[in-house]
Amino acid sequence: MTVILIGVALIALALFGTPLFVILGSIALLSFQSQGISTSAVIVEMYRIANAPTLLAIPLFTFAGYLLAESNSPKRLVNLANAMFGWMPGGLAIVSLMTCAFFTAFTGASGVTIVALGGLLYPILRKDGYPEKFSLGLLTSSGSLGLLFPPSLPIILYGLVAQISIDQLFLAGIIPGFILIVLLSIFSARKGITANVPRTAFSWKNLLHSTREAIWEIPLPIIIVGGIYMGIFTATEAAAVTAFYVLFIEVVIYRDLNLFRDVPKIMKESMLLVGGILVILGTAMGLTNYLIDEQIPMQILAFMKTYITSKVVFLIMLNIFLLIIGCLMDVFSAIIVVVPLIVPIAKEFGIDPIHLGVIFLTNLEIGYSTPPVGLNLFISSFRFNKPVVKLYTAALPFLLILVIALLIITYVPELSLWLVRLLG
């Protein structure tokens, strides 16, 4: 009876907006206490996480992403992408997809992308003749489009929690990430044709001018991916190099940001996100220890094996479950809470842990825009001052395309594993 009352109380606190780390920490402390185990087990897990070398990559990449978002970098990259792809059918929509993916990869938070780029891209899309519903759906769904590309924070966090190689996860997400962009680009091109959206004539002069403007931002992906896989530096060192490089070009070269006025504010905002992630991570991993000690994953596996014997059926159920989780929880909380439970179960069904990571992150990427409570829907509603119900219908065609891509990624594991195996 006591356990039931405590459970009801915690659920009530969650409904009233109590922070997630308080709920998770309370469950962990009460669970260990009920078994006569010292509650220091939760603190020990925090200490272990704090000693993880790759943990440093999270604040450094986050800081770099926020610097880019607060500077004039979005305008420069939009101009460059438009000069390259504006001549194509649906060119500006494709530009929006690519630019949003770039920024989400660096910030790790789709809300930042929608807020930073929405005000820039939405008026341009409408001015060029794209329908309002299409424009809203495009920006809402593409707000989380870059989660599979390095140096995505969810990839780093997934690797930490699942205890698998972050470098391999970076590689595994590249092809599936491009599949998402290609399918959405085909849909955007079709919409550009049916809506008779005018195209921008290709101009070498415009391309050279845009390239010259964004010349310092263009090397960023090359520095990160190339540096890691050529063995020049580790993922953590890549994060430090990226943060310093972005700070230098935005403050010294472009002079978009003032070192004493703007940078401290950006540092504070970015570290608030990081602090929230770390607090949730510490308390959730303490709870995970209890669940593992009590063999909860094995009990779930035994239950599932009673009713599910096929790997195909398991993957269908896993995708449905993760889509629901993705629209109810933010990606960081979902990784911390759910990954320790599903990793051992998926292993029993013969699913490669790297492939599982790509499936997991793709589901959560889609979940951000899934009605009724996907986070992107509410951020877009606030950013564009539109009723959230209108965002539901606007995002639906994009969701259908993303789900098709999810099925391809799920049932063709080579798309995730080919680069990993190629580079050893």
PEJOCOR-V272079 format. One line per field, one symbol per residue. ss: DSSP state (A for helix, B for strand, O for the rest). Layout:
ss->???
//
This chain:
ss->OAAAAAAAAAAAAAAOOOOAAAAAAAAAAAAAAAOOOOOAAAAAAAAAAAOOAAAAAAAAAAAAAAAAAAOOAAAAAAAAAAAAAOOOOOAAAAAAAAAAAAAAAAAOOAAAAAAAAAAAAAAAAAAOOOOAAAAAAAAAAAOOOOOOOOOOAAAAAAAAAAOOOAAAAAAAAAAAAAAAAAAAAAAAAAAAAAOOOOOOOOOAAAAAAAAAAOAAAAOAAAAAAAAAAOOOOOAAAAAAAAAAAAAAAAAAAOOOOOOOOOAAAAAAAAAAAAAAAAAAAAAAAAAAAAAAAOOAAAAAAAAAAAAOOOAAAAAAAAAAAAAAAAAAOOAAAAAAAAAAAAAAAAAAOOOOAAAAAAAAAAAAAAAOOOOOOOAAAAAAAAAAOOOAAAAAAAAAAAAAAAAAAAAAAAAOOAAAAAAAAAOO
//
